[in-house]
Amino acid sequence: MLIIDIGVEVGDDPTGAVVRETYEECGLVLAEPVYLGSFEWQTDAPSLIRNFFWLQVPIDTADHWEHRVSPDDALARALRHPG
């Protein structure tokens, strides 16, 4: 299991954010995340809405890998600014 704490940017929906952040943080290109639910985290600071998704990696994904995203990464740019 992998837990990624992500921020949803202005104009971004949670589904797009989880796909983008999973790639940026792990290098995994995953499609069709399954929305599990949300809850509002109450704090003294502004409240945060936590969204939960089920992501399934391809069966042939290696157990270990190294990933670095550079500013020139075309896929990262495309996921950040679709269309």
C-alpha positions in Angstrom: 0.0 0.0 0.0 1.2 3.5 -0.8 -0.1 6.7 0.8 0.6 9.9 -1.0 -0.5 13.2 0.6 -1.2 15.6 -2.2 -2.4 19.1 -2.7 -5.1 19.8 -5.2 -4.2 22.9 -7.2 -6.7 25.6 -8.3 -8.7 24.3 -11.2 -7.6 20.7 -10.6 -10.0 18.0 -9.7 -9.0 15.3 -7.1 -8.9 12.5 -9.7 -6.5 14.5 -11.9 -4.4 15.5 -8.9 -4.0 11.9 -7.7 -2.9 10.7 -11.2 -0.5 13.7 -11.6 1.0 13.4 -8.1 1.4 9.6 -8.3 3.5 10.1 -11.4 5.5 13.0 -10.0 6.2 11.3 -6.7 6.6 7.6 -7.9 7.0 7.6 -11.7 3.9 5.4 -12.1 1.5 6.2 -14.8 -1.9 4.9 -13.5 -5.3 5.2 -15.1 -8.8 4.9 -13.8 -8.3 5.7 -10.1 -11.3 4.5 -8.1 -12.8 7.2 -5.8 -13.3 5.7 -2.3 -14.6 8.8 -0.4 -13.7 12.1 1.3 -13.8 13.6 4.7 -13.2 17.1 6.0 -10.3 17.3 8.4 -11.2 19.9 11.1 -8.2 21.8 12.5 -7.6 25.3 13.9 -6.2 26.2 10.5 -8.4 26.2 7.5 -10.1 22.8 7.1 -8.7 20.3 4.6 -10.7 17.9 2.5 -9.1 14.5 2.3 -9.9 12.4 -0.8 -9.2 8.7 -1.0 -8.6 6.6 -4.1 -7.8 3.1 -5.0 -4.9 2.9 -7.5 -3.9 -0.4 -9.1 -0.4 -0.7 -10.6 0.2 -3.0 -13.7 1.1 -6.5 -12.7 4.6 -6.2 -14.3 5.6 -3.2 -12.1 9.0 -3.8 -10.6 9.3 -4.1 -6.8 11.9 -1.4 -6.7 12.7 1.5 -9.0 14.3 5.0 -9.0 12.4 8.0 -10.3 13.3 11.6 -10.8 11.1 14.3 -12.4 12.9 17.2 -14.1 11.3 20.4 -15.3 11.7 19.1 -18.9 9.5 16.1 -18.2 6.8 16.3 -20.9 4.5 13.9 -19.2 4.6 15.7 -15.9 3.8 19.0 -17.7 1.0 17.3 -19.6 -0.5 15.9 -16.4 -0.2 19.3 -14.6 -1.7 21.3 -17.5 -4.0 19.0 -19.5 -5.5 20.2 -22.8 
